Amino acid sequence: MTSAAVLMAESLYDRYMQAAAAHRAHGETCTRCSPDARCDTGLRLHESFTRLQDAYLRWQKQQRT
């Protein structure tokens, strides 16, 4: 694995973790969000989190093969 690949992975992981933290923090304070329904901001944060999570998990899987 090249150092560029490691740096990219760290950056992707960091963005994934930041998105998870933002999603969690919003869910703790928003009275309109629930697991089944989200406000516009909650929806945007959830979509960002899931998109980054999927990308990170795909990257991890590629590294194992």
C-alpha positions as CSV (number, residue, x, y, z in Angstrom):
1,M,0.0,0.0,0.0
2,T,1.4,3.4,-0.9
3,S,1.5,6.3,1.5
4,A,-0.9,8.2,-0.8
5,A,-3.4,5.4,-0.3
6,V,-2.9,5.5,3.5
7,L,-3.4,9.3,3.5
8,M,-6.6,9.0,1.4
9,A,-7.9,6.3,3.7
10,E,-7.2,8.4,6.8
11,S,-8.9,11.4,5.2
12,L,-11.9,9.3,4.2
13,Y,-12.1,7.8,7.7
14,D,-11.8,11.2,9.3
15,R,-14.6,12.6,7.1
16,Y,-16.7,9.5,7.9
17,M,-16.2,10.0,11.7
18,Q,-16.9,13.7,11.5
19,A,-20.2,13.0,9.6
20,A,-21.1,10.4,12.2
21,A,-20.4,12.9,15.0
22,A,-22.5,15.6,13.3
23,H,-25.3,13.2,12.7
24,R,-25.3,12.1,16.3
25,A,-25.1,15.6,17.7
26,H,-28.0,16.8,15.6
27,G,-30.1,13.8,16.7
28,E,-29.4,14.6,20.3
29,T,-30.8,18.1,20.0
30,C,-33.4,18.1,17.2
31,T,-37.0,17.6,18.4
32,R,-38.2,16.9,14.9
33,C,-35.9,14.0,14.1
34,S,-36.6,10.4,15.0
35,P,-35.2,7.1,13.6
36,D,-38.2,7.0,11.2
37,A,-38.4,10.7,10.2
38,R,-35.9,13.5,9.9
39,C,-36.0,17.2,9.4
40,D,-34.2,18.6,6.3
41,T,-30.9,19.1,8.2
42,G,-31.2,15.7,9.8
43,L,-31.9,14.1,6.4
44,R,-28.8,15.8,4.9
45,L,-26.6,14.8,7.8
46,H,-27.9,11.2,7.7
47,E,-27.3,10.9,3.9
48,S,-23.8,12.4,4.2
49,F,-23.0,9.9,7.0
50,T,-24.3,6.9,5.1
51,R,-22.6,7.9,1.9
52,L,-19.2,8.2,3.6
53,Q,-19.8,5.1,5.6
54,D,-20.5,3.1,2.5
55,A,-17.4,4.6,0.7
56,Y,-15.2,3.8,3.7
57,L,-16.5,0.2,4.0
58,R,-16.0,-0.3,0.2
59,W,-12.4,1.0,0.5
60,Q,-11.7,-1.4,3.4
61,K,-13.1,-4.3,1.4
62,Q,-10.9,-3.4,-1.5
63,Q,-7.8,-3.4,0.7
64,R,-8.5,-6.9,1.9
65,T,-8.7,-8.4,-1.6
